[in-house]
Amino acid sequence: MDRLAQTALSALRQMQDNKFDLAHNLANVNVPGFRRDLPNEGNAGFLKELEKLSAKVLPLETEARKFSNEAGQLQNTGLETDVAVLNQGFFYIQPENGEIALSRRGDLGLNAENQLVNGVGDLVLSDGLEPIILPNFTSMSITDIGEVLVQQAGAPDGQLTSVGFIGSTSSEIDQLVKSLDGNIRKADGTVPAADQTARFGQGFLESSNVSAIEELIRNIDMQRQFEINVKLIKKASDLDSAGAKLMNLPT
């Protein structure tokens, strides 16, 4: 009966992790460019005691988490500071921890140092993986290849100045995972080379690819699985007690 209980307990542990993913997805349903977390399948491992035939199977966690790279819906905001990636590419960001990551969050703005940042203050990096610093300007344009052009204050109308390119890449996408801080990076910790293959659309934002309805359906399904596994644990306990009574052993 111990194996039955262990199987049910392992399933409950996996459901607990899936519940965390589900809650995280729902919390980010309105975050531009957010990529839906996928359940962490991990691996199966065996715990064996010396000189015993019994073995218990337990899930083993992995640090890297996979995500869905399905495109979110495009919203036409008309704002010059909004930009969406129109293909499967990503652009480079540098969060506060300093570790370069990849993103599709395109609600851009400026920080106090006139550096280009996204909606949570992460630096948006150039093709040389450096911060993009903008002069005082009256208007900004971002081309389809990510070149940032500005109309500087005091310059003649129509005279645009290039301040650099938003660094982007479409390579090694199959090797990307979510790090523990929630940002997207390569599984081996290296930074993919900037190949400038992403295509941008100014005045648009890509929505999160999380479907609130699908996540709520998953929640209902997990609740049913939870109830089934709790019943299995109780059944294992009842069978164990019944077996002990038959053998006239203390429970």
Residue, then its C-alpha position, 0 to 999 in steps of 0.5 A: m500500500d506504501r507504493l500507492a500512497q507514494t504515487a498519489l503523494s508524488a502526483l500531489r507534489q506535481m500538481q502543487d508545482n502546476k498550480f504555481d505555474l497557473a497562478h503565475n500565468l494568470a497574474n501576467v495575463n495582461v503583461p505585454g509579450f509575456r510567454r506562458d509558463l509550461p508545466n515543469e515535467g522534470n524527471a523520475g527518480f528512484l529512492k532505494e534503500l540498501e538490501k531492500l527490494s522496495a523502491k519509491v519513485l519521486p519527481l525530480e525538479t529541474e531549475a530551467r522552465k519551458f514556456s510557450n512561444e505562441a504569438g500573442q495578439l497584436q494591439n494597435t495602440g498608435l503610440e510611438t513608444d510601443v513596439a511589437v516583434l512581428n516574427q519569432g525573434f526576441f530583443y535583448i534586455q538587461p534587468e537590474n541583476g545585470e544578467i542579459a536576457l531576451s524579451r518581447r515586452g514592447d511598452l518602451g519608455l525612458n529612465a532618468e538617464n534617458q536610456l531606453v527601457n521597457g515597462v518594468g525598467d529593464l534596459v533595452l540593449s543595442d545590437g552591441l548589447e549596450p544601453i540605448i541612450l536618446p537625446n532630447f527629442t520631439s518624436m521617435s520612430i522605430t523601423d521594421i529592422g529595429e533602428v531607432l530614429v529621433q527628431q531632436a529638439g531644435a532640429p529642422d522638421g524631418q531631420l531624423t537622427s539614428v541613435g542605434f538599433i535595438g539588438s535582436t535575435s531569432s537564433e537558438i530559440d529551441q534552446l531558450v528557457k525561463s530562468l529562476d527570475g522569470n526572464i528568458r535566457k539560453a539553458d546553458g547560460t550563454v547569450p545568443a548572438a545578435d543576428q538582427t532578424a527580428r522584425f518590429g512594428q511600431g505603434f503595436l503591442e503584443s499581448s500575453n499569450v496566456s488565455a485566462i479561460e484555458e488556465l481556469i479550465r486547467n485549474i478545474d481539472m487539477q482540482r478534480q485530480f487533487e480530489i482523486n489522489v486524496k481519495l487514493i491516499k485514504k484508500a491506501s491507509d484504509l487497506d493498510s489498516a485492514g491488512a494489519k487487523l487481519m494479521n493481528l498487528p498493531t496499526 
